[in-house]
Amino acid sequence: MYRWVRPLLFRLDAERAHHVAICLGRLIQRLPAQGSDDPPELRQSLFGVDFPNPVGIAAGLDKNAQCIPYWERIGCGFVEVGSVSADPAPGNPKPRAFRLPLDKALINRMGLNNDGAGAIAARLGSVRDSMSTPLGVNIVKTHRPGLEGTAAVADFCRSFVTLAPLADYVALNISCPNTDDGKTFEDPAALDLLLAGVTGVRDRPERQVPILVKFSPPKSEDLNAGGRFHELLAVTESYDVDGYIATNTTVSRQGLRTDASVLAQIGQGGLSGRPLATRSRALLQFLFRETSGRKPIVSVGGIDSVEEAVTRVYMGAALVQVYTGLVYEGPGLIRRLVGGISERFATDGVSGMAEARGRNA
């Protein structure tokens, strides 16, 4: 069906098409649901949470937690909403989202637009008890000039206190500028300050949820001995975070088929989709190796086929997420991935996720 709908959506600009898709999801989720069983070999327990299958949506797709029942309905094994900031944020001026069809990619400079932690907490509270799949909440610093350093940490902590009691895990989006010199929380000292703050407010039972850290895509030198990811991992492991998400979008434009003049006209923004796959795989393999497979890793970036999803699991991913793939392949992609992973396990003689994870690491 999506092959007929997609040309209509692609006549709209990328952000308006996304808005239409969210509205359709909100309508569909009101209809009676049809039950579906996940293949038992895809079920697993990670950081104390039971996942019916390893395929979920990435942060950015449902920033404001408007379509949670819909994501469950189309087969997601978990849902991650956000990024959510402590205060509402309108984001950057439009246009701020663009398609690159030749590359099966998107560029966005949304500016972390969202309704804020309070509004989203109320929305989650209305559906949380009826959810049958795990819920992750991705939190981020409020997009406001001058909010830096310890004030940025306090902003993160406000979101955590508000949202953690409603989440099965909280993901920390650490790639936004926060320091006086414009560095991100992917600076080791800033990351240490952030994790000290967030773990410090995890002082009540309802806030003691798993914490995952979401990294930006690496440059090759970042993964060398002594590179920045070795430093960052030393910090995160010192706080014994529960897992990692790899990766966020990239500002790189290397290897794109889209004409350079088109890219120049679009301008700045984070690139997602198929061109991100190589960097996403590289960080996945690095994290799996450096943690000896002890920490669950969520792989995201360029996953739009069964082959790519299976590749990520065999490289060490415990979970996989999609976003841009849904734009180009449609909502049926979720069930194709779930069914395809199960079929591939059967073909390869793999008994389940525990055996599959890191099989080719």
Sequence and secondary structure as in RCSB ss.txt:
>XXXX:A:sequence
MYRWVRPLLFRLDAERAHHVAICLGRLIQRLPAQGSDDPPELRQSLFGVDFPNPVGIAAGLDKNAQCIPYWERIG
CGFVEVGSVSADPAPGNPKPRAFRLPLDKALINRMGLNNDGAGAIAARLGSVRDSMSTPLGVNIVKTHRPGLEGT
AAVADFCRSFVTLAPLADYVALNISCPNTDDGKTFEDPAALDLLLAGVTGVRDRPERQVPILVKFSPPKSEDLNA
GGRFHELLAVTESYDVDGYIATNTTVSRQGLRTDASVLAQIGQGGLSGRPLATRSRALLQFLFRETSGRKPIVSV
GGIDSVEEAVTRVYMGAALVQVYTGLVYEGPGLIRRLVGGISERFATDGVSGMAEARGRNA
>XXXX:A:secstr
 HHHHHHHHTTS HHHHHHHHHHHHHHHTTS        GGG EEETTEEESSSEEE TTTTTT   HHHHHHTT
 SEEEEEEE SS B  S S  EEEEGGGTEEEE   S B  HHHHHHHHHHHGGG  S EEEEE     TT  HH
HHHHHHHHHHHHHGGG SEEEEE  SB STTS BTTSHHHHHHHHHHHHHT  SGGG   EEEEE    GGGGST
TSHHHHHHHHHHHTT SEEEE   B   TT  S HHHHHHH S EEEEGGGHHHHHHHHHHHHHHTTT S EEEE
SS  SHHHHHHHHHHT SEEEESHHHHHH THHHHHHHHHHHHHHHHHT  SHHHHTTTT 
